[in-house]
Amino acid sequence: MNIKITKNIEEANLITHDSKFHPDDVFSTMFLSKLIENPIVYRASVKDVPASSTAIIYDIGFGEFDHHGPNARYRENSKIKYCSFGLLWEKYGREYLKKINTLDVEKLYHKIEENLVKQIDGIDNGLFPKIDADYKLLDLDKIIDMFNNTWDEETDNNENFKEAVNIAEIIFDHLIKKENATIKASKLVEENIDKVKDNILILDTYMPYSEAIFNSKKEIAKNIKIVILPSNRGGYNIKPMTINEQSKELVVNFPKSYRGLHDEELVKISNIETARFVHATGFLACAETLDDAIKLAHKALENKE
């Protein structure tokens, strides 16, 4: 990331608000810096915003890429307003994804919208998630806020802003990479679904698979109860499917007597020579060989507990 922050508004090709920054203006700046050459940012007060400018003005000024005015747009069938990043992603997201040669522009566009953009839209417009947990969640809003000056600091917040933009770029680039890889994996999983036997799908490579299975239009996909695939630690993972993509509830589970056992204890009770591990909750088991992974999978399929 190589943005410049200027104190001369005439020099700027990007104009956003000054003072405390948030994920919206930070991610907007990061994204725009990928679209234009030599990004030069002026962080303006409300009274500084020019009535007309060749610069892109966002998150301030009530223009095309601001969401603070009375005509701010809501997402279709949603309580969520577009924030500035949402507006910029809507206009330029597909163009950017074409530019970097992604596998499926439309699918990836919507994945980034769902997994990042809408979160920034919602929080920046005051819609905070209700989280039922016994701990506080360090969400994206809090992470970006950590880069702002604390009350007792006198450091240049423009430098902090640049640092936050760099972090936003790392997050954004890795999300693009991860979701693009998921799309690639989904195509490979879809090609293998026809090979399902005894409610087991066996994959040749460690990869994400749930999305492809739950979204497959193939009838046989509904029969998949367990997926076996190579483990990135060696051997094979045996993973029961969940009842849906959002749930943690398993369709089948390993016998209770297996759960939490390792190595010799598991081999003794299961009579499977290379059985290595069954997680205490049953969502994962491991075996050294494919044959034994299949045997362990059948123990879960046959379990009536």
C-alpha positions as CSV (number, residue, x, y, z in Angstrom):
1,M,0.0,0.0,0.0
2,N,1.5,3.3,-1.0
3,I,-1.0,6.1,-0.3
4,K,0.1,9.6,0.4
5,I,-1.8,11.9,2.8
6,T,-1.7,15.6,1.9
7,K,-2.6,18.7,3.7
8,N,-3.2,20.5,0.4
9,I,-6.7,19.7,-0.8
10,E,-5.8,20.8,-4.4
11,E,-3.3,18.0,-4.6
12,A,-5.7,15.2,-3.5
13,N,-7.5,12.7,-5.8
14,L,-9.2,11.2,-2.8
15,I,-11.1,13.1,-0.1
16,T,-12.6,11.7,3.1
17,H,-13.4,12.9,6.6
18,D,-10.7,13.8,9.2
19,S,-10.4,13.0,12.9
20,K,-11.4,9.6,14.2
21,F,-11.5,6.9,11.4
22,H,-13.6,3.8,11.1
23,P,-13.7,0.6,8.9
24,D,-15.8,2.5,6.3
25,D,-13.4,5.3,5.4
26,V,-10.4,3.0,6.0
27,F,-11.6,0.2,3.7
28,S,-12.9,2.7,1.2
29,T,-9.5,4.3,1.0
30,M,-7.8,0.9,0.7
31,F,-10.1,-0.1,-2.1
32,L,-9.8,3.1,-4.0
33,S,-6.1,2.9,-3.8
34,K,-6.3,-0.3,-5.9
35,L,-8.4,1.4,-8.6
36,I,-6.4,4.7,-9.2
37,E,-2.8,5.4,-9.7
38,N,-0.8,7.5,-7.1
39,P,-3.6,7.8,-4.5
40,I,-3.3,11.0,-2.6
41,V,-5.7,11.5,0.3
42,Y,-7.0,14.7,1.9
43,R,-8.8,14.1,5.2
44,A,-11.2,17.0,5.4
45,S,-13.5,18.6,7.9
46,V,-17.1,19.0,6.8
47,K,-16.6,22.7,6.0
48,D,-13.5,21.9,3.8
49,V,-15.4,19.7,1.3
50,P,-15.5,21.4,-2.1
51,A,-18.8,21.8,-3.9
52,S,-17.1,20.3,-7.0
53,S,-13.8,18.5,-7.4
54,T,-12.1,16.0,-9.7
55,A,-11.2,14.0,-6.6
56,I,-13.4,11.1,-5.5
57,I,-15.2,12.2,-2.3
58,Y,-16.4,9.5,0.1
59,D,-17.9,9.2,3.6
60,I,-18.4,12.9,3.7
61,G,-20.1,15.6,1.6
62,F,-23.5,14.0,0.9
63,G,-22.4,12.9,-2.6
64,E,-22.5,9.7,-4.5
65,F,-20.3,7.8,-2.1
66,D,-21.6,9.2,1.2
67,H,-24.4,7.8,3.4
68,H,-25.1,10.5,5.9
69,G,-27.7,12.5,4.0
70,P,-31.5,12.2,3.9
71,N,-31.4,10.3,0.6
72,A,-29.0,7.5,1.8
73,R,-29.9,4.2,0.1
74,Y,-30.9,1.0,1.8
75,R,-30.0,-2.4,0.6
76,E,-32.9,-4.1,-1.1
77,N,-35.2,-5.9,1.4
78,S,-32.9,-4.9,4.2
79,K,-32.6,-2.6,7.2
80,I,-29.0,-2.0,6.2
81,K,-28.0,1.3,4.5
82,Y,-25.1,1.3,2.1
83,C,-22.1,2.8,3.7
84,S,-19.4,4.4,1.5
85,F,-17.5,1.2,1.1
86,G,-20.7,-0.5,0.2
87,L,-21.4,2.1,-2.5
88,L,-17.9,1.9,-3.8
89,W,-18.0,-1.9,-3.9
90,E,-21.4,-1.8,-5.7
91,K,-20.0,0.4,-8.4
92,Y,-16.4,-0.8,-8.8
93,G,-16.3,-4.3,-7.2
94,R,-16.9,-6.3,-10.3
95,E,-14.5,-4.1,-12.3
96,Y,-11.8,-4.8,-9.7
97,L,-12.4,-8.5,-9.7
98,K,-12.1,-8.6,-13.5
99,K,-8.9,-6.7,-13.3
100,I,-7.3,-9.3,-11.0
101,N,-8.5,-12.3,-13.1
102,T,-10.6,-14.1,-10.5
103,L,-12.3,-17.4,-11.3
104,D,-16.0,-16.3,-11.1
105,V,-16.5,-12.6,-10.8
106,E,-20.1,-12.6,-9.9
107,K,-19.9,-15.3,-7.3
108,L,-16.8,-13.7,-5.7
109,Y,-18.4,-10.3,-5.8
110,H,-21.3,-11.5,-3.7
111,K,-19.0,-13.5,-1.3
112,I,-17.0,-10.4,-0.5
113,E,-20.3,-8.4,-0.1
114,E,-21.7,-10.9,2.3
115,N,-18.5,-11.7,4.3
116,L,-17.1,-8.1,4.6
117,V,-19.0,-5.3,3.0
118,K,-22.3,-5.8,4.7
119,Q,-20.7,-6.0,8.1
120,I,-19.1,-2.6,7.5
121,D,-22.4,-1.2,6.1
122,G,-24.3,-2.4,9.1
123,I,-21.9,-1.3,11.9
124,D,-21.2,2.1,10.3
125,N,-24.9,2.8,10.1
126,G,-25.5,1.8,13.8
127,L,-26.7,-1.8,13.4
128,F,-24.7,-3.7,15.9
129,P,-24.9,-7.5,16.1
130,K,-26.4,-9.2,19.1
131,I,-24.0,-11.9,20.2
132,D,-24.9,-14.4,22.8
133,A,-21.6,-15.4,24.3
134,D,-19.7,-15.4,27.6
135,Y,-17.0,-13.2,26.2
136,K,-16.5,-10.0,24.3
137,L,-16.0,-10.3,20.5
138,L,-13.1,-8.3,19.0
139,D,-14.9,-7.4,15.8
140,L,-13.6,-5.5,12.8
141,D,-14.9,-2.2,14.1
142,K,-12.9,-2.5,17.3
143,I,-9.8,-3.7,15.6
144,I,-9.7,-0.7,13.3
145,D,-10.5,1.6,16.2
146,M,-7.4,0.4,18.0
147,F,-5.3,2.3,15.5
148,N,-6.9,5.7,16.4
149,N,-5.1,8.0,18.9
150,T,-5.9,7.2,22.5
151,W,-7.2,10.1,24.6
152,D,-3.7,10.8,26.0
153,E,-1.7,10.5,22.8
154,E,-0.6,13.4,20.6
155,T,0.6,11.4,17.7
156,D,-0.4,12.2,14.1
157,N,-3.6,10.4,13.5
158,N,-3.0,10.6,9.7
159,E,-0.1,8.3,10.2
160,N,-2.4,6.0,12.3
161,F,-4.9,6.1,9.4
162,K,-2.3,5.0,6.9
163,E,-1.4,2.1,9.2
164,A,-5.0,1.1,9.5
165,V,-5.4,1.2,5.7
166,N,-2.4,-1.1,5.4
167,I,-4.1,-3.6,7.8
168,A,-7.3,-3.3,5.8
169,E,-5.4,-4.2,2.7
170,I,-4.0,-7.3,4.3
171,I,-7.5,-8.4,5.4
172,F,-9.1,-7.6,2.1
173,D,-6.4,-9.3,0.0
174,H,-6.4,-12.5,2.1
175,L,-10.3,-12.6,2.0
176,I,-10.2,-12.3,-1.8
177,K,-7.6,-15.1,-1.9
178,K,-9.5,-17.4,0.5
179,E,-12.9,-16.9,-1.1
180,N,-11.4,-17.4,-4.6
181,A,-9.9,-20.6,-3.4
182,T,-13.2,-21.7,-2.0
183,I,-14.9,-21.2,-5.4
184,K,-12.1,-23.3,-7.0
185,A,-12.6,-26.0,-4.4
186,S,-16.4,-26.0,-4.9
187,K,-15.9,-26.7,-8.6
188,L,-13.7,-29.7,-7.8
189,V,-16.0,-31.0,-5.1
190,E,-19.0,-30.7,-7.4
191,E,-17.1,-32.9,-9.9
192,N,-16.6,-35.6,-7.3
193,I,-20.1,-35.7,-5.8
194,D,-21.2,-38.4,-8.3
195,K,-18.6,-40.7,-6.7
196,V,-20.5,-40.8,-3.4
197,K,-20.8,-44.4,-2.0
198,D,-22.5,-45.5,1.2
199,N,-23.2,-41.9,2.1
200,I,-19.5,-41.1,2.1
201,L,-17.7,-38.6,-0.2
202,I,-14.0,-39.2,-0.6
203,L,-11.8,-36.3,-1.8
204,D,-8.3,-36.6,-3.1
205,T,-7.1,-33.2,-1.7
206,Y,-7.6,-31.3,1.5
207,M,-10.0,-28.5,0.6
208,P,-13.2,-26.7,1.8
209,Y,-16.3,-28.7,0.8
210,S,-19.4,-27.8,2.8
211,E,-20.5,-25.0,0.6
212,A,-20.3,-27.1,-2.6
213,I,-22.3,-29.9,-1.0
214,F,-25.0,-27.8,0.5
215,N,-25.4,-25.8,-2.7
216,S,-25.1,-28.7,-5.2
217,K,-28.1,-29.3,-7.4
218,K,-27.2,-33.0,-7.7
219,E,-29.7,-35.2,-5.8
220,I,-27.0,-37.5,-4.6
221,A,-25.4,-34.6,-2.6
222,K,-28.3,-34.9,-0.2
223,N,-27.1,-38.4,0.7
224,I,-23.7,-37.3,1.9
225,K,-23.3,-37.9,5.6
226,I,-19.5,-38.1,5.9
227,V,-16.6,-36.6,4.0
228,I,-13.1,-38.2,4.0
229,L,-10.2,-36.2,2.8
230,P,-6.4,-36.1,3.3
231,S,-5.3,-34.3,6.5
232,N,-2.8,-31.4,6.2
233,R,-1.1,-33.2,9.2
234,G,-0.9,-36.5,7.4
235,G,-3.3,-39.4,7.2
236,Y,-7.0,-38.8,6.6
237,N,-9.7,-36.7,8.2
238,I,-13.2,-38.2,8.7
239,K,-15.8,-35.4,9.1
240,P,-19.5,-35.9,9.5
241,M,-21.7,-33.4,7.8
242,T,-23.8,-30.9,9.7
243,I,-27.6,-30.6,9.3
244,N,-27.1,-27.3,7.4
245,E,-24.4,-24.9,6.5
246,Q,-24.9,-22.7,9.5
247,S,-25.4,-25.4,12.1
248,K,-22.9,-27.3,14.3
249,E,-25.3,-30.2,14.8
250,L,-24.0,-33.3,13.1
251,V,-26.0,-35.6,10.8
252,V,-24.2,-38.7,12.3
253,N,-21.7,-39.1,15.1
254,F,-19.1,-41.6,16.3
255,P,-20.0,-43.8,19.3
256,K,-19.7,-41.9,22.6
257,S,-17.1,-44.4,23.8
258,Y,-14.8,-43.3,20.9
259,R,-15.0,-39.6,21.5
260,G,-12.0,-38.0,23.0
261,L,-9.8,-41.1,22.5
262,H,-6.4,-41.2,20.9
263,D,-4.1,-43.8,19.4
264,E,-3.8,-47.1,21.4
265,E,-7.0,-46.4,23.4
266,L,-9.0,-45.8,20.2
267,V,-7.4,-48.7,18.4
268,K,-8.4,-51.0,21.3
269,I,-12.0,-50.0,21.4
270,S,-12.6,-49.7,17.6
271,N,-10.4,-52.6,16.4
272,I,-9.2,-50.2,13.6
273,E,-5.5,-50.5,13.4
274,T,-4.5,-47.0,12.3
275,A,-7.3,-45.1,14.0
276,R,-5.6,-42.1,15.6
277,F,-8.2,-39.7,17.0
278,V,-11.8,-38.9,17.5
279,H,-12.7,-35.4,18.8
280,A,-14.6,-35.1,22.0
281,T,-17.6,-33.6,20.2
282,G,-17.3,-36.0,17.2
283,F,-17.0,-33.4,14.5
284,L,-13.6,-34.9,13.4
285,A,-11.8,-38.2,13.4
286,C,-8.4,-39.2,11.9
287,A,-6.9,-42.4,10.6
288,E,-3.5,-43.1,9.0
289,T,-4.9,-45.1,5.9
290,L,-7.8,-44.5,3.6
291,D,-9.1,-48.0,4.3
292,D,-9.2,-47.4,8.0
293,A,-10.7,-44.0,7.5
294,I,-13.6,-45.6,5.7
295,K,-14.0,-48.2,8.5
296,L,-14.1,-45.4,11.0
297,A,-16.7,-43.6,8.9
298,H,-18.9,-46.7,8.9
299,K,-18.7,-46.8,12.7
300,A,-20.3,-43.3,12.7
301,L,-22.9,-44.3,10.1
302,E,-23.9,-47.4,12.0
303,N,-24.0,-45.6,15.4
304,K,-27.6,-45.5,16.7
305,E,-26.9,-43.6,20.0
